[in-house]
């Protein structure tokens, strides 16, 4: 029996593995950080033997409430990720599973590999509407990549979509994959409509270093990128610095920053009501977007989410608040669950890559409802 995580986004530490029924593990912290929650590892073992895997010290993890009613995902082929029986006792996550193959992968959510990320960029550039741009490099020397989709013109809106500031929130890039597949579909009427009205600036992965390192929340230096938007630097947060620099060059009429939430089993958005410049126009835009998405898919809801900021009390280090304030634009954080959408549960897959991608397509419907009102 062997447990390993020396691969893209791998993260686990072996405490002991005395037998298949007594495997004790822990999660490695993000580099230079106290955050830990993401795990991804491979088990080499005997097939059709019951295994009990305990992941320890989770009472001190980044989001202990995220383990309540959570089910881990597993895969034999690294393509299809299904849920496995999982319990949480307040400190240990206990996975009970009988593998059907001798090699199996377990993860916190379906991984989105750096290779798949590169494949997505390469596929996208084959569209006549899409132009890839190299913004600069991360601290580990990886590319910060931007996709510009549509023909720029003075009368067109600038719509930005970013994903995966927090690298363990892989559902964000799965959503972007679905979004891109629809937006670049030459036969899709909605895509044609939007591309006549707007140019899209898409950053599929804001944190490629943290993604490859198996981090939950930070970049290579242990910096939480979604607390860097007020004053980013090339020394600590080049990812944010480079993207914000480009935003200031081309402008922003709408911004959608895509994330995943560990604890809440819902899809929801968080707006900018705490910004000093928040007004009736922005409130109307937020309402139009939400109402259209509610009509587009039952996967989205607006009853459960984060507590709204009081007027003037927004945290301007957070991406959506910072960009909404600087550009006086519709700016939303979109959150998806690590668990399942409790309103439409799927006992086999839970919230899954397929559902993320579909939500990415549905987001375009909501964008249609606001594109003419953005400025």
N, C-alpha and C positions, 0 to 999 in steps of 0.2 A: 504494500500500500504506500502511495506517495502523494503528497499534496504540494502543488507548486503554483507560483503566481508571477514568475519571471517572464512576463509578456505584456503587451500593450494593455494598459489600464488594470493590470493585475495588482491585487492588494490582499494579503493575508499573512499572518504569522502563525507558525505551528508551535503550540505549547507542548502537546503530546498527542501521539496517535498510537495508543497501545493496542487497539483493536477496532474493527469497524463500528462497534457499539460504543466506543469511547474515544471520540476525536475531539480534542480541545484546541480551539483556535482563538486568535484575537486579531483586531484590525490595526494596521499601521497608521499612525497619524500623518496628516499632510505635512510635507517638509516645512520645517520652521514654523509650525502651527500646532494648535491644540485640537483642531477639527479632525474628527474621524467618524465615518459612517459607511462610506463606500467599501464594498468588498467584491472581489472577483478572483476566483481560483479554480484550478483543475484538480480533480481527484482521479488518480489511477488506482484501480482496485479490482476486486472480483465482482463480476456482474451477478445480479439476482441474489445479492446478499444484503440484508437490512443494515443500514448505517444510521448512526446517531451522531450528528455533528453539532457541537456547541461552540458558539462564538461568544466570548466572554467580555466582561467589563463594559457593558453597554449602558449601564446607568450613568456613566460619565461621558458617553458619546455626545456628538453635537446636538442631536435631537432625540432624546430617549422616547418621547411620545410617538416618534415615527415607527417604533417597533411594535406598538400595540395593534393587533389585528393585521399585521403585515405577513405576507407570504413570500419567501425567497423565490427567485427564478432559477431554472436549470436548463441546460441544453446539451445534446449529444453532438450536434453538427454545427453549433455556433450560429445557426440561422434561425431556428425555431426555439423560442424561450417560453417554457411553461412553468406554472407555479407548482411548488412542492409543499408538503405539509410542514408547517412551521409554528412554533409556539414561543412566547416570550414570558419569562418568569420575573421580570423586573430588572434583571442584570444579564441574563443569558438568552441568546436566540438559539433555539434548539430545532434543528432540521432533521426530520425523520424521513428517510427516503431509501428505496431499494432500486439502485441503478439497473437499467436493462443492458447497458454496455459497460465495458471495462474502463472507459474514459468518459468523464462527465464534467461539465463546467457549472459552477454556481456563481450567482452575482446578485447584487442589490437591485438592479434593474437591467434590462437587456442592454448590453454594452453597444456603443457606437465607436468602432475602432478608428484609429488615425488613417488606416488604409482605406476604409470605407469613406471617410471624409475626403481623402484625395480623389477617390473614384467619383464622388459626387461633384467635386469641382471639375474634374476632367469631362464628365458627362455633360455638365451644364454648359461648358464652353462650346459644345458642338451646335448649340442653338444660335441662329443668326441674331437673336435678340439679346444674347448674353455675352458680356465681356469680363473676363477675370482680371483683377488688379492685385498686385503685390504691394501691401501697405508698408511692410517692414518685417522685422524679425522679433521673436519672443526672446526671453532671457536664455532659453535653451537653444536658440538658433532656429526655431521652426518658423515657417511662413505665417504671417498674418494675412489672410486672404479675404478679398471682397469680391462679390459678384455684382456687377451693374447690369440691370436687365431693363431694356427699353431704350428708345432713342431720345436723348436729352433735348429739351426745347423749353423756351422761356415760359410757356403757358402750361407746362406739365408740373404736377406735384412731385415732391421727393418723399418717398416712403421707405423708411429704414426698418429692417428686421434683423435683430441679433439674437443669438442663442448660445447657451452653454457658458455663460460667464462663470457659473459654478460647474466644474467639469463632470462631477458625478451625476448631474442632472441630464442624463443622456437622452431622456424623452424629448428634450428641447431640439436636439439635432434631428431626431426622428421626425418631429413635426415639420422642421424646415425642409426635410427631404420631400415630404408630401406636398408642401407648399410649392416647392420648385418644380416638381413633376407636373403640377397643374398649370402653374404660371407659364411654363415653357412648352405647353401642349399647343401646337399650332392649330388644332381642330377644336379647341375649347373656346366657346364664345365669351365666357366671362373673362378669361385671360386676355383675349383680344381687346375687350372693352377697357379693362384696367390699363393695359399697355398703351392705349390711345390717350389715357388721362394722366398717367404717372410713370415715373422712372423708379425702379426698385433697387435699393442698395441692401444687399443681404450678406451678413457675416454668419456663416453656418456654425462656426466654432470660435468663440471669443477667447478660449483658454486651451489651446492645443497642448501646452506643456503639462498642465494639471491633468488633462485627459489621459495622456500617455503615461504619466507617473502614477495613476490610480488614486488621485486626490478626490475628495468630496467637493471642496469649496474654494480652494486657493490655487494660485499660480505657482511657478517653480520656486518663488521666494517666500511662499507662505502668505501672500497678500490676497485678501478677498476683493476681487475686482469690482464687485457691486457696492463697494464703499470707497471707490477711487474717482468718481466722476466729477467731483468738484475741483480737484487739483491733481490729475494723474501726472506721472513722471516716467521718463524712459528708464530710470533706475529701478523703480519698484513696480510699475504697471504699464509697460510699453503697449500692451494689448489695448488698454483703454485710451492711452495717449494717442495712438495712431488712428484709431477709429474716430475719436472725437475730433481730431485734426481734420480728417476728411469730411466729417459732418459740417464743420465750420466753413469748409471750402464750397460745398455744394448746397447746403441748407437742409432743413428737416421740416416737413409738413405733417408727417405722422411717424411715430416711433412705436414699435412693438418689440419688447424685450421678453424672450421666452425662457421659462424656468420650470422647475419641478419642486413640489412641496412634499416634505417627508411625512408630515402628520395628517394633513387634511385630505380626505378621500373624495375630492371634487376637482373639477375644472372651473377656474374662475379668473377674474382679472382684478388688478389693483390700479387705481387711478391716481390723479395728482391733485386731489381736492385740498391737500395741505399746502400747496404752493401759493405764494403771495399773489401771483398773477392769475390764479384760477378765477374764472368768471362764467357767466351764463353761456357764452359761446362754447367754451370748452366743456361745460357740463352737458350741453345739447349734443356735442360730438360724441362724448362718452356714452350717453344714453342711446344714441342712434346706433353706434357700433354694438353695444351690448344687446339691444333689442333685436338687431338683425342676426346676431350669432345665436341668440335664444331660438329664433325662428328657424335657423339653418340646421341646428342639430340638438337633439336631446342630451348630448354628451356635455353640454355647457349649461351652467346655472349661475344665478346671481343672488342666491339667498345666503350661502356660506362663503366665507373668505376672510381676509384680514380686516381688522378694525380700521375704520377710516381715520386718517390724520385730521386733527383740528386745523382750522384755517391758520396759515402762517407757520405751522409746526412741521412741515415736511422735512425729511432728511435729504438734503441736496447732494449728499455723496452717493445716493442711489441713482442708478442710470435713468429710470423713467422720470423721476422727479427732476433731476438735473437737466435733462434734455427738454422736458416739458416746459421748464422754467426759462431756459436760455432761448428756445426757439418759439415760445408761446404757441405750442402745438399740441394736438391730441397725442398723448403719450401713455402707454399702458404697459404694465407687467402682466404677462399671461402665465398662469400657474397650472400645472398638471400634477396628478398624484403619482407617487411611487407605488402605492397600494393598488387600489382599484377605484373606479368611479362607483361609489356606493349606490348611486341611483340606477345604474345599469350594470350590475355585477356580472362577471364572467369567471366562473370557478376554475376554469382550465388555464386561462392566460392572464386574467386580471387586466389592469390597464396595460396596454401592449404597444409595440411599435406600429402595428397595423392601425390601431385606433389613433395613435399620435399622428400618423401620416394623414388619416382621414380628416382629423381636426385641422391640420394644416391646410388642406383643401378648402374646408368650410370657412376658415378665416377669410378667404378671399371674398366670400359672399358678404361678410360684414364690412370689408374694405369698400366694396361697391356702394354700400349704403352711405358712406361718408366722403368718398373721394371728391365729389363736386363741392363739398362744403369746407374742405381743409383750409382754404385761404381765398 
